[in-house]
Amino acid sequence: EIVLTQSPGTLSLSPGERATLSCRASQSVTNNNLAWYQQKPGQAPRLLIYGASSRAAGIPDRFSGSGSGTDFTLTISRLEPEDFAVYYCQQYGTSRTFGQGTKVEIK
Amino acid sequence: EVQLVESGGGLVQPGGSLRLSCAASGFTFASYAMGWVRQAPGKGLEWVSAIIDSGGNTYYTDSARGRFTISRDNSKNTLYLQMNSLRVEDTAIYYCAKGSRGVWPYCFDCWGQGTLVTVSS
């Protein structure tokens, strides 16, 4: 099973700042089949990024994904108030696994 | 608009069974893989099971294999999860999710609001 490790566990930032979230896989993710999801309290997750770097429909361009192999990054260029949430990475190249999540909180 | 509406959750004793359903609308159900993802109280997301568009192939996480059965009825636009031999650690919100494609590889591009399963004596 591919284990995904997200860091940091919590990111404390102010609106307007840049957020950089990391997701590291225990082995190479097949075809870079990696997705990022956002989850707000009491809500279902929402797909942000698929294929490591493609934005899902309706996702603002301040969200971007990068990386390949075992190291992936989600960047939020300028945090908006609605971006404070928990973010999960998921690999879907070999079975499916989720990372443990990174909480982006208001500083 | 894609809609996924789960039902069937509730309180069940350890060792009991439940059948979850997910009614889908707003897309061609038979053309997409589907899956179940759960979230224990205060915890992260855990993928549970998935099924390809035709229903011909199913997949399970290790903890679900042998106890849970995923199925779909493409004529009724409905996804199911039969859960047997339930354990306390199966307590979670269970989300139904639509695959981004019919077959591998697919992530989950739309999610239902979830149904709560509580396993307790």
Interface residues (C-beta under 8 A of the other chain):
Chain A: E1 T30 N31 N33 A35 Y37 Q39 Q43 A44 P45 R46 L47 Y50 A56 A57 Y88 Q90 Y92 G93 S95 R96 T97 F98 G99 Q100 G101
Chain B: G35 V37 G44 L45 E46 W47 A50 Y59 T61 D62 Y95 S100 W104 P105 Y106 C107 F108 D109 C110 W111 G112 Q113 G114
